[in-house]
Amino acid sequence: MLSQQTPEIAAKRVLDSLWDGLLPVNIHKISGDYGVRVEYTPMFSESGVVSIESGKPIIRVNSTETERRQRFTVAHELGHIVLHHLTEEKPEFRDPTQNYTLANYDVRERDANRFAATILMPPEVVRSILNSEGITNVDVLADRFGVSTAAMTIRLKTMGILPEWA
């Protein structure tokens, strides 16, 4: 059964209950506090895999990718768990790299991406930093949130606040 809440609301609920308010968001701690084990292993064609094993959720992350990509992968896979995309009939999701692109039309993958963007780059925090700190470089903003420049650029676009300097 798919969750009735939006990915943004689900991410906000997780942040409200498990986030310490520090940047970058410690997605590994949040995942652990949510009861998810995260493992790192080299993978050939996937960024991540999430599964339920012995009744417990496990996220496996491609250890050969950059730390920022790994963070997004953990957040994305956590989204699959929080949004109830895993079922008895489908107890595993495999995420090839293309699942993290804007061209992906699978609604569950899109929603997991929206969850990941919201949890790693909370919109109220992005707006607050832009309004209060006068940052004029998307790379600096991406560093602050521990995400790739591409992820931050997409986030700013989807929030409708892409500054002229980005």
SELOVEX-694306 format. One record per atom (N, C-alpha, C): atom name; y, z, x; residue number from 1. Coordinates in steps of 0.001 Angstrom, whole numbers. Layout:
BEGIN
+------+---------+---------+---------+-------+
! tiza !       Y !       Z !       X ! vexvo !
+------+---------+---------+---------+-------+
!   CA !       Y !       Z !       X !   NUM !
...
+------+---------+---------+---------+-------+
***
This chain:
BEGIN
+------+---------+---------+---------+-------+
! tiza !       Y !       Z !       X ! vexvo !
+------+---------+---------+---------+-------+
!    N !   -1183 !       0 !     846 !     1 !
!   CA !       0 !       0 !       0 !     1 !
!    C !    1237 !       0 !     885 !     1 !
!    N !    2173 !    -900 !     634 !     2 !
!   CA !    3399 !    -962 !    1418 !     2 !
!    C !    4379 !      87 !     923 !     2 !
!    N !    5160 !     603 !    1840 !     3 !
!   CA !    6146 !    1613 !    1508 !     3 !
!    C !    7220 !    1043 !     594 !     3 !
!    N !    7729 !    1867 !    -308 !     4 !
!   CA !    8787 !    1454 !   -1213 !     4 !
!    C !   10162 !    1679 !    -608 !     4 !
!    N !   10248 !    2371 !     505 !     5 !
!   CA !   11542 !    2607 !    1122 !     5 !
!    C !   11867 !    1503 !    2117 !     5 !
!    N !   13139 !    1257 !    2315 !     6 !
!   CA !   13531 !     227 !    3270 !     6 !
!    C !   13239 !     725 !    4679 !     6 !
!    N !   13092 !    -202 !    5625 !     7 !
!   CA !   12882 !     220 !    7016 !     7 !
!    C !   14039 !    1077 !    7533 !     7 !
!    N !   15247 !     767 !    7094 !     8 !
!   CA !   16415 !    1527 !    7550 !     8 !
!    C !   16382 !    2965 !    7040 !     8 !
!    N !   16014 !    3144 !    5780 !     9 !
!   CA !   15918 !    4501 !    5230 !     9 !
!    C !   14785 !    5269 !    5904 !     9 !
!    N !   13659 !    4598 !    6114 !    10 !
!   CA !   12534 !    5253 !    6792 !    10 !
!    C !   12924 !    5693 !    8195 !    10 !
!    N !   13602 !    4822 !    8938 !    11 !
!   CA !   14032 !    5169 !   10301 !    11 !
!    C !   15019 !    6328 !   10278 !    11 !
!    N !   15938 !    6311 !    9331 !    12 !
!   CA !   16920 !    7400 !    9234 !    12 !
!    C !   16222 !    8728 !    8939 !    12 !
!    N !   15210 !    8698 !    8079 !    13 !
!   CA !   14476 !    9935 !    7777 !    13 !
!    C !   13762 !   10477 !    9012 !    13 !
!    N !   13165 !    9584 !    9785 !    14 !
!   CA !   12499 !   10018 !   11018 !    14 !
!    C !   13536 !   10574 !   11991 !    14 !
!    N !   14651 !    9874 !   12153 !    15 !
!   CA !   15711 !   10364 !   13042 !    15 !
!    C !   16223 !   11729 !   12582 !    15 !
!    N !   16486 !   11866 !   11285 !    16 !
!   CA !   17017 !   13130 !   10764 !    16 !
!    C !   16079 !   14299 !   11024 !    16 !
!    N !   14773 !   14039 !   11013 !    17 !
!   CA !   13838 !   15145 !   11190 !    17 !
!    C !   13390 !   15364 !   12633 !    17 !
!    N !   13437 !   14317 !   13478 !    18 !
!   CA !   12839 !   14464 !   14817 !    18 !
!    C !   13768 !   14145 !   15991 !    18 !
!    N !   14949 !   13618 !   15767 !    19 !
!   CA !   15826 !   13201 !   16870 !    19 !
!    C !   16735 !   14339 !   17297 !    19 !
!    N !   16900 !   14500 !   18601 !    20 !
!   CA !   17759 !   15541 !   19152 !    20 !
!    C !   19225 !   15123 !   19255 !    20 !
!    N !   19551 !   13899 !   18864 !    21 !
!   CA !   20936 !   13428 !   18878 !    21 !
!    C !   21390 !   12836 !   20197 !    21 !
!    N !   20524 !   12837 !   21202 !    22 !
!   CA !   20888 !   12315 !   22511 !    22 !
!    C !   20553 !   10831 !   22618 !    22 !
!    N !   21327 !   10141 !   23452 !    23 !
!   CA !   21064 !    8730 !   23746 !    23 !
!    C !   20594 !    8592 !   25177 !    23 !
!    N !   19736 !    7624 !   25446 !    24 !
!   CA !   19069 !    6806 !   24451 !    24 !
!    C !   18077 !    7634 !   23648 !    24 !
!    N !   17819 !    7193 !   22427 !    25 !
!   CA !   16853 !    7870 !   21558 !    25 !
!    C !   15520 !    7958 !   22300 !    25 !
!    N !   14955 !    9152 !   22351 !    26 !
!   CA !   13682 !    9355 !   23050 !    26 !
!    C !   12533 !    8992 !   22095 !    26 !
!    N !   12243 !    7705 !   22027 !    27 !
!   CA !   11240 !    7203 !   21087 !    27 !
!    C !    9838 !    7712 !   21416 !    27 !
!    N !    9595 !    8014 !   22685 !    28 !
!   CA !    8282 !    8538 !   23069 !    28 !
!    C !    8079 !    9950 !   22519 !    28 !
!    N !    9098 !   10788 !   22604 !    29 !
!   CA !    9018 !   12142 !   22058 !    29 !
!    C !    8910 !   12093 !   20539 !    29 !
!    N !    9729 !   11245 !   19912 !    30 !
!   CA !    9673 !   11122 !   18453 !    30 !
!    C !    8281 !   10685 !   18011 !    30 !
!    N !    7710 !    9708 !   18702 !    31 !
!   CA !    6358 !    9250 !   18354 !    31 !
!    C !    5349 !   10374 !   18486 !    31 !
!    N !    5429 !   11113 !   19583 !    32 !
!   CA !    4523 !   12248 !   19785 !    32 !
!    C !    4691 !   13306 !   18712 !    32 !
!    N !    5949 !   13612 !   18380 !    33 !
!   CA !    6218 !   14603 !   17339 !    33 !
!    C !    5738 !   14125 !   15969 !    33 !
!    N !    5666 !   12811 !   15785 !    34 !
!   CA !    5181 !   12232 !   14535 !    34 !
!    C !    3646 !   12206 !   14498 !    34 !
!    N !    3028 !   12601 !   15613 !    35 !
!   CA !    1570 !   12657 !   15672 !    35 !
!    C !     907 !   11410 !   16209 !    35 !
!    N !    1679 !   10595 !   16920 !    36 !
!   CA !    1167 !    9324 !   17436 !    36 !
!    C !     961 !    9435 !   18941 !    36 !
!    N !    -196 !    8995 !   19403 !    37 !
!   CA !    -456 !    8921 !   20839 !    37 !
!    C !     -26 !    7544 !   21327 !    37 !
!    N !     677 !    7512 !   22465 !    38 !
!   CA !    1121 !    6248 !   23056 !    38 !
!    C !     419 !    6083 !   24394 !    38 !
!    N !    -218 !    4921 !   24573 !    39 !
!   CA !    -912 !    4602 !   25825 !    39 !
!    C !    -337 !    3310 !   26395 !    39 !
!    N !    -357 !    3201 !   27713 !    40 !
!   CA !     150 !    2008 !   28400 !    40 !
!    C !    -996 !    1322 !   29120 !    40 !
!    N !   -1108 !      28 !   28905 !    41 !
!   CA !   -2182 !    -744 !   29516 !    41 !
!    C !   -1730 !   -2192 !   29677 !    41 !
!    N !   -2169 !   -2872 !   30728 !    42 !
!   CA !   -1802 !   -4291 !   30853 !    42 !
!    C !   -2430 !   -5108 !   29724 !    42 !
!    N !   -1663 !   -5995 !   29168 !    43 !
!   CA !   -2161 !   -6892 !   28112 !    43 !
!    C !   -1725 !   -8309 !   28461 !    43 !
!    N !   -2533 !   -9276 !   28075 !    44 !
!   CA !   -2229 !  -10655 !   28425 !    44 !
!    C !   -1293 !  -11331 !   27442 !    44 !
!    N !   -1521 !  -11155 !   26157 !    45 !
!   CA !    -739 !  -11921 !   25196 !    45 !
!    C !     -38 !  -11058 !   24155 !    45 !
!    N !     -60 !   -9749 !   24325 !    46 !
!   CA !     522 !   -8873 !   23320 !    46 !
!    C !    1493 !   -7890 !   23947 !    46 !
!    N !    2499 !   -7548 !   23150 !    47 !
!   CA !    3424 !   -6498 !   23555 !    47 !
!    C !    2892 !   -5136 !   23155 !    47 !
!    N !    2174 !   -5108 !   22030 !    48 !
!   CA !    1657 !   -3841 !   21569 !    48 !
!    C !     587 !   -3994 !   20516 !    48 !
!    N !    -144 !   -2908 !   20330 !    49 !
!   CA !   -1187 !   -2814 !   19315 !    49 !
!    C !   -1085 !   -1412 !   18729 !    49 !
!    N !   -1182 !   -1328 !   17417 !    50 !
!   CA !   -1228 !     -24 !   16769 !    50 !
!    C !   -2505 !      27 !   15950 !    50 !
!    N !   -3179 !    1159 !   16008 !    51 !
!   CA !   -4418 !    1298 !   15257 !    51 !
!    C !   -4625 !    2755 !   14863 !    51 !
!    N !   -5526 !    2920 !   13927 !    52 !
!   CA !   -5967 !    4260 !   13539 !    52 !
!    C !   -7374 !    4409 !   14083 !    52 !
!    N !   -7567 !    5406 !   14936 !    53 !
!   CA !   -8873 !    5655 !   15534 !    53 !
!    C !   -9233 !    7119 !   15315 !    53 !
!    N !  -10369 !    7341 !   14719 !    54 !
!   CA !  -10810 !    8701 !   14376 !    54 !
!    C !   -9735 !    9423 !   13565 !    54 !
!    N !   -9084 !    8669 !   12688 !    55 !
!   CA !   -8079 !    9248 !   11800 !    55 !
!    C !   -6717 !    9483 !   12407 !    55 !
!    N !   -6536 !    9092 !   13666 !    56 !
!   CA !   -5249 !    9338 !   14339 !    56 !
!    C !   -4619 !    8023 !   14799 !    56 !
!    N !   -3280 !    7914 !   14642 !    57 !
!   CA !   -2610 !    6680 !   15068 !    57 !
!    C !   -2430 !    6616 !   16582 !    57 !
!    N !   -2683 !    5432 !   17131 !    58 !
!   CA !   -2526 !    5188 !   18559 !    58 !
!    C !   -1727 !    3907 !   18738 !    58 !
!    N !    -728 !    3972 !   19598 !    59 !
!   CA !      51 !    2792 !   19966 !    59 !
!    C !    -315 !    2466 !   21403 !    59 !
!    N !    -717 !    1217 !   21624 !    60 !
!   CA !    -965 !     744 !   22987 !    60 !
!    C !     136 !    -250 !   23331 !    60 !
!    N !     751 !     -48 !   24475 !    61 !
!   CA !    1914 !    -821 !   24900 !    61 !
!    C !    1573 !   -1569 !   26175 !    61 !
!    N !    2049 !   -2802 !   26262 !    62 !
!   CA !    1837 !   -3625 !   27451 !    62 !
!    C !    2616 !   -3025 !   28626 !    62 !
!    N !    1891 !   -2506 !   29600 !    63 !
!   CA !    2511 !   -1840 !   30747 !    63 !
!    C !    3173 !   -2808 !   31722 !    63 !
!    N !    2950 !   -4111 !   31545 !    64 !
!   CA !    3548 !   -5082 !   32470 !    64 !
!    C !    4940 !   -5516 !   32025 !    64 !
!    N !    5369 !   -5100 !   30841 !    65 !
!   CA !    6697 !   -5478 !   30356 !    65 !
!    C !    7734 !   -4455 !   30802 !    65 !
!    N !    9004 !   -4818 !   30674 !    66 !
!   CA !   10081 !   -3934 !   31119 !    66 !
!    C !   10104 !   -2652 !   30295 !    66 !
!    N !   10706 !   -1628 !   30849 !    67 !
!   CA !   10805 !    -344 !   30150 !    67 !
!    C !   11534 !    -504 !   28819 !    67 !
!    N !   12585 !   -1302 !   28791 !    68 !
!   CA !   13324 !   -1495 !   27540 !    68 !
!    C !   12470 !   -2203 !   26498 !    68 !
!    N !   11699 !   -3169 !   26917 !    69 !
!   CA !   10788 !   -3869 !   26001 !    69 !
!    C !    9722 !   -2905 !   25494 !    69 !
!    N !    9214 !   -2053 !   26388 !    70 !
!   CA !    8213 !   -1070 !   25991 !    70 !
!    C !    8785 !    -102 !   24950 !    70 !
!    N !   10027 !     311 !   25128 !    71 !
!   CA !   10668 !    1214 !   24159 !    71 !
!    C !   10738 !     555 !   22781 !    71 !
!    N !   11147 !    -733 !   22775 !    72 !
!   CA !   11238 !   -1432 !   21497 !    72 !
!    C !    9847 !   -1585 !   20878 !    72 !
!    N !    8869 !   -1864 !   21712 !    73 !
!   CA !    7496 !   -1999 !   21213 !    73 !
!    C !    7021 !    -699 !   20580 !    73 !
!    N !    7246 !     429 !   21240 !    74 !
!   CA !    6840 !    1721 !   20671 !    74 !
!    C !    7532 !    1929 !   19326 !    74 !
!    N !    8830 !    1656 !   19258 !    75 !
!   CA !    9565 !    1830 !   18001 !    75 !
!    C !    9041 !     892 !   16916 !    75 !
!    N !    8753 !    -349 !   17297 !    76 !
!   CA !    8227 !   -1342 !   16357 !    76 !
!    C !    6869 !    -898 !   15812 !    76 !
!    N !    5985 !    -477 !   16702 !    77 !
!   CA !    4648 !     -47 !   16273 !    77 !
!    C !    4727 !    1230 !   15441 !    77 !
!    N !    5617 !    2138 !   15806 !    78 !
!   CA !    5831 !    3335 !   14988 !    78 !
!    C !    6289 !    2919 !   13586 !    78 !
!    N !    7097 !    1875 !   13520 !    79 !
!   CA !    7513 !    1351 !   12223 !    79 !
!    C !    6334 !     945 !   11363 !    79 !
!    N !    5340 !     288 !   11957 !    80 !
!   CA !    4143 !     -79 !   11194 !    80 !
!    C !    3480 !    1170 !   10602 !    80 !
!    N !    3456 !    2257 !   11367 !    81 !
!   CA !    2830 !    3497 !   10901 !    81 !
!    C !    3664 !    4120 !    9784 !    81 !
!    N !    4950 !    4316 !   10037 !    82 !
!   CA !    5830 !    4979 !    9069 !    82 !
!    C !    5923 !    4190 !    7768 !    82 !
!    N !    5924 !    2863 !    7879 !    83 !
!   CA !    6052 !    2008 !    6699 !    83 !
!    C !    4707 !    1743 !    6011 !    83 !
!    N !    3665 !    2403 !    6465 !    84 !
!   CA !    2334 !    2337 !    5848 !    84 !
!    C !    1751 !     926 !    5840 !    84 !
!    N !    1923 !     214 !    6959 !    85 !
!   CA !    1356 !   -1124 !    7071 !    85 !
!    C !    -129 !   -1098 !    7422 !    85 !
!    N !    -609 !      22 !    7927 !    86 !
!   CA !   -2025 !     156 !    8263 !    86 !
!    C !   -2768 !     660 !    7030 !    86 !
!    N !   -3900 !      48 !    6771 !    87 !
!   CA !   -4713 !     445 !    5624 !    87 !
!    C !   -6164 !     542 !    6071 !    87 !
!    N !   -7019 !    1009 !    5179 !    88 !
!   CA !   -8445 !    1047 !    5507 !    88 !
!    C !   -8970 !    -366 !    5753 !    88 !
!    N !   -8433 !   -1326 !    5002 !    89 !
!   CA !   -8866 !   -2712 !    5166 !    89 !
!    C !   -8267 !   -3338 !    6434 !    89 !
!    N !   -7121 !   -2870 !    6838 !    90 !
!   CA !   -6451 !   -3392 !    8033 !    90 !
!    C !   -5963 !   -2199 !    8868 !    90 !
!    N !   -6880 !   -1581 !    9621 !    91 !
!   CA !   -6517 !    -385 !   10380 !    91 !
!    C !   -5880 !    -684 !   11743 !    91 !
!    N !   -5520 !   -1948 !   11974 !    92 !
!   CA !   -4942 !   -2296 !   13270 !    92 !
!    C !   -3943 !   -3442 !   13103 !    92 !
!    N !   -2861 !   -3378 !   13881 !    93 !
!   CA !   -1902 !   -4473 !   13990 !    93 !
!    C !   -1810 !   -4859 !   15454 !    93 !
!    N !   -1917 !   -6144 !   15730 !    94 !
!   CA !   -1723 !   -6666 !   17077 !    94 !
!    C !    -433 !   -7437 !   17051 !    94 !
!    N !     418 !   -7201 !   18029 !    95 !
!   CA !    1726 !   -7833 !   18041 !    95 !
!    C !    1918 !   -8746 !   19240 !    95 !
!    N !    1635 !  -10043 !   19030 !    96 !
!   CA !    1978 !  -10983 !   20084 !    96 !
!    C !    3490 !  -11014 !   20261 !    96 !
!    N !    3926 !  -11437 !   21407 !    97 !
!   CA !    5347 !  -11423 !   21751 !    97 !
!    C !    6206 !  -12086 !   20686 !    97 !
!    N !    5747 !  -13158 !   20054 !    98 !
!   CA !    6585 !  -13857 !   19069 !    98 !
!    C !    6910 !  -12989 !   17850 !    98 !
!    N !    6195 !  -11901 !   17628 !    99 !
!   CA !    6492 !  -11030 !   16495 !    99 !
!    C !    7818 !  -10308 !   16647 !    99 !
!    N !    8391 !  -10335 !   17832 !   100 !
!   CA !    9648 !   -9635 !   18059 !   100 !
!    C !   10849 !  -10575 !   17986 !   100 !
!    N !   10653 !  -11788 !   17517 !   101 !
!   CA !   11744 !  -12760 !   17457 !   101 !
!    C !   12289 !  -12869 !   16042 !   101 !
!    N !   13504 !  -13418 !   15945 !   102 !
!   CA !   14119 !  -13630 !   14638 !   102 !
!    C !   13378 !  -14688 !   13834 !   102 !
!    N !   12604 !  -15529 !   14496 !   103 !
!   CA !   11898 !  -16613 !   13821 !   103 !
!    C !   10644 !  -16118 !   13094 !   103 !
!    N !   10305 !  -14860 !   13228 !   104 !
!   CA !    9100 !  -14328 !   12599 !   104 !
!    C !    9346 !  -14102 !   11107 !   104 !
!    N !    8465 !  -14634 !   10268 !   105 !
!   CA !    8659 !  -14523 !    8828 !   105 !
!    C !    7670 !  -13599 !    8145 !   105 !
!    N !    6774 !  -12964 !    8860 !   106 !
!   CA !    5879 !  -11988 !    8265 !   106 !
!    C !    6727 !  -10771 !    7877 !   106 !
!    N !    6755 !  -10444 !    6595 !   107 !
!   CA !    7636 !   -9382 !    6118 !   107 !
!    C !    7345 !   -8046 !    6790 !   107 !
!    N !    6075 !   -7765 !    7085 !   108 !
!   CA !    5750 !   -6493 !    7751 !   108 !
!    C !    6281 !   -6462 !    9174 !   108 !
!    N !    6203 !   -7602 !    9865 !   109 !
!   CA !    6737 !   -7665 !   11225 !   109 !
!    C !    8259 !   -7570 !   11209 !   109 !
!    N !    8870 !   -8269 !   10258 !   110 !
!   CA !   10330 !   -8195 !   10127 !   110 !
!    C !   10766 !   -6759 !    9846 !   110 !
!    N !   10047 !   -6083 !    8940 !   111 !
!   CA !   10401 !   -4711 !    8610 !   111 !
!    C !   10182 !   -3762 !    9788 !   111 !
!    N !    9122 !   -3976 !   10560 !   112 !
!   CA !    8902 !   -3149 !   11755 !   112 !
!    C !   10020 !   -3376 !   12769 !   112 !
!    N !   10513 !   -4607 !   12888 !   113 !
!   CA !   11651 !   -4883 !   13770 !   113 !
!    C !   12908 !   -4187 !   13265 !   113 !
!    N !   13136 !   -4211 !   11961 !   114 !
!   CA !   14312 !   -3540 !   11384 !   114 !
!    C !   14225 !   -2029 !   11595 !   114 !
!    N !   13034 !   -1476 !   11430 !   115 !
!   CA !   12817 !     -52 !   11691 !   115 !
!    C !   13146 !     263 !   13143 !   115 !
!    N !   12603 !    -542 !   14067 !   116 !
!   CA !   12822 !    -310 !   15502 !   116 !
!    C !   14305 !    -385 !   15853 !   116 !
!    N !   14994 !   -1381 !   15333 !   117 !
!   CA !   16426 !   -1518 !   15620 !   117 !
!    C !   17203 !    -316 !   15107 !   117 !
!    N !   16853 !     146 !   13918 !   118 !
!   CA !   17576 !    1273 !   13326 !   118 !
!    C !   17304 !    2574 !   14065 !   118 !
!    N !   16063 !    2785 !   14473 !   119 !
!   CA !   15747 !    4052 !   15130 !   119 !
!    C !   16294 !    4094 !   16562 !   119 !
!    N !   16304 !    2952 !   17255 !   120 !
!   CA !   16809 !    2924 !   18636 !   120 !
!    C !   18327 !    2771 !   18709 !   120 !
!    N !   18900 !    2126 !   17682 !   121 !
!   CA !   20347 !    1865 !   17656 !   121 !
!    C !   20894 !    2254 !   16283 !   121 !
!    N !   20928 !    3562 !   15984 !   122 !
!   CA !   21385 !    3988 !   14661 !   122 !
!    C !   22780 !    3439 !   14364 !   122 !
!    N !   22957 !    2814 !   13205 !   123 !
!   CA !   24223 !    2121 !   12943 !   123 !
!    C !   25454 !    3008 !   13000 !   123 !
!    N !   25343 !    4234 !   12503 !   124 !
!   CA !   26516 !    5116 !   12541 !   124 !
!    C !   26883 !    5481 !   13972 !   124 !
!    N !   25891 !    5570 !   14852 !   125 !
!   CA !   26155 !    5906 !   16249 !   125 !
!    C !   26738 !    4688 !   16975 !   125 !
!    N !   26198 !    3508 !   16697 !   126 !
!   CA !   26748 !    2287 !   17289 !   126 !
!    C !   28219 !    2153 !   16907 !   126 !
!    N !   28531 !    2307 !   15615 !   127 !
!   CA !   29922 !    2191 !   15150 !   127 !
!    C !   30815 !    3248 !   15783 !   127 !
!    N !   30313 !    4461 !   15853 !   128 !
!   CA !   31095 !    5562 !   16430 !   128 !
!    C !   31442 !    5289 !   17888 !   128 !
!    N !   30459 !    4841 !   18655 !   129 !
!   CA !   30706 !    4560 !   20072 !   129 !
!    C !   31673 !    3393 !   20230 !   129 !
!    N !   31491 !    2352 !   19438 !   130 !
!   CA !   32416 !    1218 !   19512 !   130 !
!    C !   33840 !    1639 !   19165 !   130 !
!    N !   33989 !    2499 !   18152 !   131 !
!   CA !   35315 !    2922 !   17715 !   131 !
!    C !   35968 !    3934 !   18645 !   131 !
!    N !   35164 !    4784 !   19282 !   132 !
!   CA !   35745 !    5880 !   20060 !   132 !
!    C !   35816 !    5642 !   21564 !   132 !
!    N !   34955 !    4781 !   22088 !   133 !
!   CA !   34868 !    4662 !   23542 !   133 !
!    C !   35438 !    3377 !   24103 !   133 !
!    N !   35799 !    2451 !   23257 !   134 !
!   CA !   36421 !    1222 !   23727 !   134 !
!    C !   35544 !     381 !   24641 !   134 !
!    N !   34235 !     426 !   24438 !   135 !
!   CA !   33331 !    -384 !   25258 !   135 !
!    C !   33577 !   -1852 !   24943 !   135 !
!    N !   33702 !   -2648 !   25975 !   136 !
!   CA !   33971 !   -4075 !   25788 !   136 !
!    C !   32955 !   -4953 !   26505 !   136 !
!    N !   31751 !   -4437 !   26657 !   137 !
!   CA !   30698 !   -5189 !   27329 !   137 !
!    C !   29373 !   -4850 !   26662 !   137 !
!    N !   28696 !   -5871 !   26132 !   138 !
!   CA !   27442 !   -5629 !   25418 !   138 !
!    C !   26371 !   -5060 !   26348 !   138 !
!    N !   26412 !   -5397 !   27641 !   139 !
!   CA !   25449 !   -4838 !   28595 !   139 !
!    C !   25622 !   -3324 !   28730 !   139 !
!    N !   26863 !   -2866 !   28736 !   140 !
!   CA !   27141 !   -1429 !   28832 !   140 !
!    C !   26630 !    -720 !   27575 !   140 !
!    N !   26867 !   -1330 !   26431 !   141 !
!   CA !   26390 !    -761 !   25178 !   141 !
!    C !   24857 !    -735 !   25147 !   141 !
!    N !   24218 !   -1812 !   25596 !   142 !
!   CA !   22756 !   -1874 !   25660 !   142 !
!    C !   22219 !    -780 !   26585 !   142 !
!    N !   22856 !    -580 !   27724 !   143 !
!   CA !   22443 !     485 !   28643 !   143 !
!    C !   22517 !    1850 !   27968 !   143 !
!    N !   23568 !    2079 !   27228 !   144 !
!   CA !   23777 !    3359 !   26563 !   144 !
!    C !   22635 !    3674 !   25592 !   144 !
!    N !   22126 !    2625 !   24922 !   145 !
!   CA !   21063 !    2814 !   23946 !   145 !
!    C !   19670 !    2568 !   24521 !   145 !
!    N !   19593 !    2131 !   25784 !   146 !
!   CA !   18293 !    1901 !   26414 !   146 !
!    C !   17536 !     741 !   25819 !   146 !
!    N !   18279 !    -304 !   25427 !   147 !
!   CA !   17670 !   -1501 !   24848 !   147 !
!    C !   18121 !   -2718 !   25641 !   147 !
!    N !   17480 !   -3840 !   25386 !   148 !
!   CA !   17876 !   -5069 !   26070 !   148 !
!    C !   19211 !   -5571 !   25526 !   148 !
!    N !   19869 !   -6378 !   26317 !   149 !
!   CA !   21114 !   -7001 !   25866 !   149 !
!    C !   20850 !   -7847 !   24628 !   149 !
!    N !   19717 !   -8547 !   24611 !   150 !
!   CA !   19369 !   -9368 !   23447 !   150 !
!    C !   19211 !   -8507 !   22199 !   150 !
!    N !   18516 !   -7377 !   22313 !   151 !
!   CA !   18326 !   -6486 !   21160 !   151 !
!    C !   19668 !   -5947 !   20672 !   151 !
!    N !   20549 !   -5579 !   21598 !   152 !
!   CA !   21855 !   -5048 !   21193 !   152 !
!    C !   22697 !   -6131 !   20534 !   152 !
!    N !   22641 !   -7331 !   21070 !   153 !
!   CA !   23409 !   -8434 !   20486 !   153 !
!    C !   22935 !   -8711 !   19063 !   153 !
!    N !   21625 !   -8751 !   18873 !   154 !
!   CA !   21072 !   -8972 !   17528 !   154 !
!    C !   21481 !   -7827 !   16606 !   154 !
!    N !   21433 !   -6607 !   17111 !   155 !
!   CA !   21813 !   -5444 !   16296 !   155 !
!    C !   23258 !   -5555 !   15838 !   155 !
!    N !   24149 !   -5896 !   16756 !   156 !
!   CA !   25559 !   -6031 !   16397 !   156 !
!    C !   25762 !   -7150 !   15372 !   156 !
!    N !   25034 !   -8252 !   15538 !   157 !
!   CA !   25132 !   -9360 !   14578 !   157 !
!    C !   24653 !   -8928 !   13200 !   157 !
!    N !   23498 !   -8260 !   13135 !   158 !
!   CA !   22956 !   -7864 !   11833 !   158 !
!    C !   23809 !   -6792 !   11171 !   158 !
!    N !   24535 !   -6020 !   11952 !   159 !
!   CA !   25448 !   -5023 !   11393 !   159 !
!    C !   26768 !   -5674 !   10981 !   159 !
!    N !   26955 !   -6920 !   11340 !   160 !
!   CA !   28192 !   -7616 !   10983 !   160 !
!    C !   29388 !   -7174 !   11781 !   160 !
!    N !   29147 !   -6646 !   12975 !   161 !
!   CA !   30267 !   -6139 !   13785 !   161 !
!    C !   30249 !   -6693 !   15209 !   161 !
!    N !   29677 !   -7875 !   15368 !   162 !
!   CA !   29634 !   -8434 !   16707 !   162 !
!    C !   31059 !   -8650 !   17199 !   162 !
!    N !   31473 !   -7905 !   18197 !   163 !
!   CA !   32834 !   -8060 !   18701 !   163 !
!    C !   33011 !   -9412 !   19396 !   163 !
!    N !   34243 !   -9849 !   19513 !   164 !
!   CA !   34536 !  -11117 !   20156 !   164 !
!    C !   34063 !  -11160 !   21600 !   164 !
!    N !   34009 !  -10006 !   22269 !   165 !
!   CA !   33642 !   -9984 !   23675 !   165 !
!    C !   32147 !  -10099 !   23890 !   165 !
!    N !   31352 !   -9947 !   22837 !   166 !
!   CA !   29901 !   -9975 !   23009 !   166 !
!    C !   29386 !  -11392 !   23152 !   166 !
+------+---------+---------+---------+-------+
***
